[in-house]
Amino acid sequence: MPAQVLTCHCKKIVENHKGIITATSELNKGATFDIYIPAD
């Protein structure tokens, strides 16, 4: 599965659960994606 397709599916799941996705990156080091979904 291409990364873009996986990203789209993850975004839809997180949005359906009223969560958020954040991203941080450093040049030449890569990126970190954090997914937050409410517990209630």
LOMAR-197817 format. One line per field, with one value per atom (N, C-alpha, C, CB): residue number from 1; residue in three letters; x, y, z. Coordinates in steps of 0.05 Angstrom, whole numbers, plus 5000, padded with zeros to 4 digits. Each point is the difference from the previous one (the first is absolute). Glycine has a CB too. Example, Ala and Ser with C-alpha at 12.3 -4.5 7.8 and 13.67 -1.06 7.14 Angstrom:
num (1, 1, 1, 1, 2, 2, 2, 2)
residuo (Ala, Ala, Ala, Ala, Ser, Ser, Ser, Ser)
u (5264, 4982, 5018, 4962, 5031, 5016, 4985, 5024)
v (4886, 5024, 5024, 4977, 5044, 5024, 5022, 4987)
w (5156, 5000, 5000, 5025, 4961, 5001, 5014, 4957)
This chain:
num (1, 1, 1, 1, 2, 2, 2, 2, 3, 3, 3, 3, 4, 4, 4, 4, 5, 5, 5, 5, 6, 6, 6, 6, 7, 7, 7, 7, 8, 8, 8, 8, 9, 9, 9, 9, 10, 10, 10, 10, 11, 11, 11, 11, 12, 12, 12, 12, 13, 13, 13, 13, 14, 14, 14, 14, 15, 15, 15, 15, 16, 16, 16, 16, 17, 17, 17, 17, 18, 18, 18, 18, 19, 19, 19, 19, 20, 20, 20, 20, 21, 21, 21, 21, 22, 22, 22, 22, 23, 23, 23, 23, 24, 24, 24, 24, 25, 25, 25, 25, 26, 26, 26, 26, 27, 27, 27, 27, 28, 28, 28, 28, 29, 29, 29, 29, 30, 30, 30, 30, 31, 31, 31, 31, 32, 32, 32, 32, 33, 33, 33, 33, 34, 34, 34, 34, 35, 35, 35, 35, 36, 36, 36, 36, 37, 37, 37, 37, 38, 38, 38, 38, 39, 39, 39, 39, 40, 40, 40, 40)
residuo (Met, Met, Met, Met, Pro, Pro, Pro, Pro, Ala, Ala, Ala, Ala, Gln, Gln, Gln, Gln, Val, Val, Val, Val, Leu, Leu, Leu, Leu, Thr, Thr, Thr, Thr, Cys, Cys, Cys, Cys, His, His, His, His, Cys, Cys, Cys, Cys, Lys, Lys, Lys, Lys, Lys, Lys, Lys, Lys, Ile, Ile, Ile, Ile, Val, Val, Val, Val, Glu, Glu, Glu, Glu, Asn, Asn, Asn, Asn, His, His, His, His, Lys, Lys, Lys, Lys, Gly, Gly, Gly, Gly, Ile, Ile, Ile, Ile, Ile, Ile, Ile, Ile, Thr, Thr, Thr, Thr, Ala, Ala, Ala, Ala, Thr, Thr, Thr, Thr, Ser, Ser, Ser, Ser, Glu, Glu, Glu, Glu, Leu, Leu, Leu, Leu, Asn, Asn, Asn, Asn, Lys, Lys, Lys, Lys, Gly, Gly, Gly, Gly, Ala, Ala, Ala, Ala, Thr, Thr, Thr, Thr, Phe, Phe, Phe, Phe, Asp, Asp, Asp, Asp, Ile, Ile, Ile, Ile, Tyr, Tyr, Tyr, Tyr, Ile, Ile, Ile, Ile, Pro, Pro, Pro, Pro, Ala, Ala, Ala, Ala, Asp, Asp, Asp, Asp)
u (5017, 4983, 5018, 4962, 5034, 5016, 4996, 4997, 5023, 4999, 4977, 5050, 4945, 4979, 4972, 5027, 4969, 4975, 4997, 5000, 5021, 5000, 4995, 5032, 4981, 4996, 4971, 5047, 4941, 4972, 4981, 5010, 4995, 4984, 5003, 5004, 5021, 5005, 4986, 5044, 4957, 4987, 4970, 5036, 4952, 4971, 4993, 4997, 5018, 4995, 5002, 5018, 5004, 5004, 4978, 5049, 4943, 4979, 4973, 5024, 4970, 4975, 4999, 4999, 5024, 5001, 5005, 5016, 4982, 5004, 5028, 4951, 5068, 5028, 5015, 4999, 5027, 5017, 5026, 4980, 5033, 5027, 5018, 4981, 5043, 5020, 5025, 4981, 5034, 5025, 5022, 4974, 5050, 5024, 5022, 4986, 5032, 5022, 5025, 4967, 5055, 5027, 5013, 5004, 5008, 5014, 5021, 4992, 5007, 5019, 4997, 5031, 4948, 4996, 4973, 5028, 4953, 4975, 4977, 5024, 4954, 4976, 4988, 4991, 4995, 4985, 4971, 5041, 4941, 4972, 4988, 4998, 4986, 4987, 4970, 5037, 4950, 4971, 4987, 5006, 4974, 4986, 4971, 5033, 4956, 4971, 4989, 5007, 4971, 4989, 4993, 4983, 5021, 4993, 4971, 5045, 4939, 4972, 4983, 5007)
v (4977, 5023, 5025, 4975, 5043, 5025, 5016, 5000, 5015, 5016, 5021, 4994, 5017, 5020, 4988, 5024, 4951, 4987, 4994, 4979, 5011, 4994, 5026, 4961, 5061, 5025, 5009, 5013, 4984, 5008, 4983, 5014, 4960, 4983, 5007, 4963, 5042, 5008, 5026, 4976, 5043, 5026, 4997, 5022, 4961, 4996, 4987, 4996, 4984, 4987, 5019, 4957, 5059, 5019, 5021, 4993, 5018, 5019, 4989, 5022, 4953, 4987, 4997, 4976, 5023, 4997, 5027, 4953, 5069, 5027, 5004, 5003, 4985, 5003, 5019, 4954, 5048, 5017, 4986, 5041, 4968, 4990, 5024, 4961, 5037, 5021, 4989, 5023, 4994, 4992, 5019, 4978, 5011, 5017, 4987, 5015, 5002, 4989, 5016, 4984, 5002, 5013, 4993, 4998, 5022, 4997, 4977, 5049, 4933, 4977, 4980, 5031, 4972, 4981, 4985, 5030, 4981, 4986, 5015, 4957, 5029, 5012, 4982, 5024, 4988, 4986, 5008, 4998, 4983, 5004, 4990, 4997, 5020, 4992, 5000, 5020, 4959, 4997, 5001, 4973, 5045, 5002, 4995, 5034, 4946, 4993, 5002, 4970, 5044, 5003, 4973, 5045, 4952, 4975, 4997, 5002, 5020, 4997, 4994, 5031)
w (5000, 5000, 5000, 5025, 4957, 4999, 5025, 4950, 5058, 5025, 4999, 5005, 4971, 4998, 5006, 4966, 5025, 5006, 5029, 4954, 5059, 5028, 5016, 4993, 4999, 5014, 4998, 4990, 4987, 4997, 5017, 4953, 5049, 5017, 5029, 4966, 5043, 5028, 5007, 4998, 4984, 5004, 5004, 4973, 5010, 5002, 5027, 4950, 5058, 5026, 5023, 4981, 5019, 5022, 5000, 4997, 4980, 4999, 5009, 4962, 5031, 5008, 5031, 4956, 5057, 5029, 5014, 4994, 4990, 5010, 5012, 5009, 4978, 5009, 4982, 5018, 4987, 4984, 4994, 5021, 4958, 4992, 4999, 4973, 5040, 4999, 4987, 5041, 4947, 4988, 5006, 4963, 5042, 5004, 4983, 5047, 4943, 4984, 5004, 4966, 5028, 5000, 4974, 5051, 4937, 4975, 5002, 4989, 4993, 4998, 5023, 4977, 5039, 5022, 4998, 5029, 4956, 4997, 5014, 4996, 5007, 5011, 5021, 4957, 5062, 5021, 4998, 5030, 4969, 5000, 5025, 4950, 5064, 5025, 4995, 5028, 4981, 4996, 5028, 4957, 5046, 5025, 4995, 5017, 4999, 4998, 5029, 4959, 5045, 5027, 5012, 4987, 5039, 5014, 5005, 5021, 4979, 5007, 4977, 5035)
